[in-house]
Amino acid sequence: MNKIIVMMSVLLLAAGMVFSAGSAESAASGAAAGKAEKVLWLHFAGDAQQKALDAVVAAFEAETGIDVEFEYRPGSAEGENLVKSRLAANDMPDILSYNSGSLFQVLDPDRNLVNLSEEPYADRLLDSFKSTVSDGNGFYGVPIQPIPAGGIIYNKKIYAGLGLEVPVTWDQFLDNCEVIKKAGTVPVIASYKDDWTAQLLLLADFYNVLADEPDFPEQYTANKAKFATSPSALRGFEKIQEVFVKGYINSEPMATTYDNAIEMLATAQGAHYPMATWILASIAANFPDKIDDIGFFALPGDSADSNGVTLWMPNNISIPKTAANPEGAKKFLEFFVSDAGMKAYMSVGAPDGAFAIKDVPVPAEVFPAVKDVLEYVDANKTAPALEFLSPIKGPNLPQISVQAGLALKTPLECAVEYDRDVEKQAKQLMLQGW
Amino acid sequence: MTKSMTKMYSFWFFLPAGLLYIIFFLVPTFLSFFFSLTIWTLTDWHFTGLDNFRIFLTEPSLSIGFKNSLLYATGTSLLKIIVGFLLAAFLTMKLKTRGFLRSMIFFPNILSPIAVGYIFSSLMHPSKGVINTFLGFIGISGPDWLGDPGMALFSVILVDFWKGVGVAMVILIAGIQAIPAQYYEAVKIDGGNPLHRLRFITLPLSRSSINSVIMLAFIGGIRTFELIWVMTKGGPGFTTDLIASIIYKQFQGGFYGIATAGNVILLIVVSAIAMPMYKLLTRKEIDV
């Protein structure tokens, strides 16, 4: 049986090899003909940070003479699928952009990516970031954006107009929503047409889960803790449902997109948007005169004593083992995290958060919302999101969150469903205890 | 004579087509049977027995998927066959604008389902869409076509019907035109009216093309994917998930083994429905 499978696979892959051999040859002949050295970078389409990346690329090209060429792929699950298929077909560029944390583990970094542990800049990166792009053998990626923070992005003008204060408990948050609703504004923006946005409320609630159950990530990875049986984790689904049941979200949530939400928030049609700070660059780009109205506060928990922000880890770039020009790619990664690279990154505008790179200070002129985040960071009231503490994240969380958000199912049913979704991922990764 | 006929074409003529069939159809089919029994990462596999089938069949959204796929296939094929037949009967009459009307009705079919999906997503927007704006104009408040969990699947069925009724009509027109004129004359001589002609001649004698349409529409409906993916992505939640969109989601999640198991199940379901259906339908066919 085994032999037959191998033979058949060889037969099928033969065609693929012809192609890859062809491309390798053309790359070699290109270099021989004396063309400029080139590095191909597969990146997310429509990245809000694109301008900053372009600036880094321009600075790199000026310094080294190596051309960096972008190739774009869709975001979210569609793009992840594309990367996985291309990895399997050995059809990879020189530089790959990807999420850090649990999604990164699925790429099987040790097998597919170049280990960067020996690179000179290894010590420049924060350990908390490196752990999200590592396995037992080393780390594989460098950060390409500031550290995003998840919580409530809110319109300060509405708060000032109604005399509201930033809430530190969930009940205070609901009270504020009630006031905003009575004033005729949408309290919480729900953009469930882009279903990935529905899960942010739950994901950003993780600081509160961790405050309650510090060992939740380990227990969860070991198949001992569940969303359905952990009261604080279940709160996430309950909160998504509560804002719907109380009538705090906008009408037509299934027709509202992420871009609609940005407009609603910036133009004060909606007061709160559960989201992460990567939204700020988009607001600044589309509504430059409104970005100063936008603030941030941590997703409130049930107790005022524990009030802190859930941090994401920045997306990263790595070098696939099959890269045609790994040396050029290595040079680029080194340049990116160098002082010159960071200077170029910030030359197009203030960053929307702190960097995961040591000794890169955040400039004084940042968006007000970023200042709000940095206050939590300086007070050491931060915790990483679950997907950076555990290798497993169920792929259906967006749809399950929408179910909770439209009260199609009870929070408990949603939690049970999500636990099953997680089980699939754990089995796929062949984790112990599943 | 017969002997020389069979020898005229050598067995080797079979080879090019046969080889392509084996490499691109039989080998992948058997490989998929194998990979459906493994945890598969495209580069690595690990044998797990029937676990993938257990996971797929207990997937909470799958019971919805089966129900929705059946509803979708039945709904679209019923609509296509009934409306398609009436259109075909109407458009085989001697009308001046016959050609124009035929092309108008067939036209949506040459559009890509993705484009149709995007167009209708925008037309069906609850407050800014053309459909609800129009309904509001005549005093009806339109539903949230794609956002209401009870409504979304039927909206997509309607769009699929709009897009696919042209093909049903063309096949039926061909069937109706193949009916010899003397049968109609016979009815006329016996004093039958046009309704009699439709009921006793056109309907029974175009049975074989009706069957083709039912088969095509039903199987197409069972394995349909593009429209639902563009218009609802299976949402809100999982309420409009079809078997094919569930399988696609497993691929997206990187669960290649589970997704392949889903495809094997889909193959079995389609064959299990299509074969008896074909037998049942062809039993009543009448040769013209």
Interface residues (C-beta under 8 A of the other chain):
Chain A: I5 M8 S9 L11 L12 A77 E78 E80 N81 K84 S85 L87 A88 V106 D108 R111 Y192 D195 S251 E252 P253 M254 A255 P395 N396 Q399 I400 V402 Q403 L406 L408 K409 E417 R420 K424 Q425 K427 Q428 M430
Chain B: I23 V27 L31 F34 I39 T41 L42 T43 H46 T48 D51 I55 T58 E59 P60 S61 H125 P126 S127 D144 L146 G147 D148 P149 K233 G234 G235 P236 G237 F238 T239 K249 F251 Q252 G253 G254 F255 G257 I258
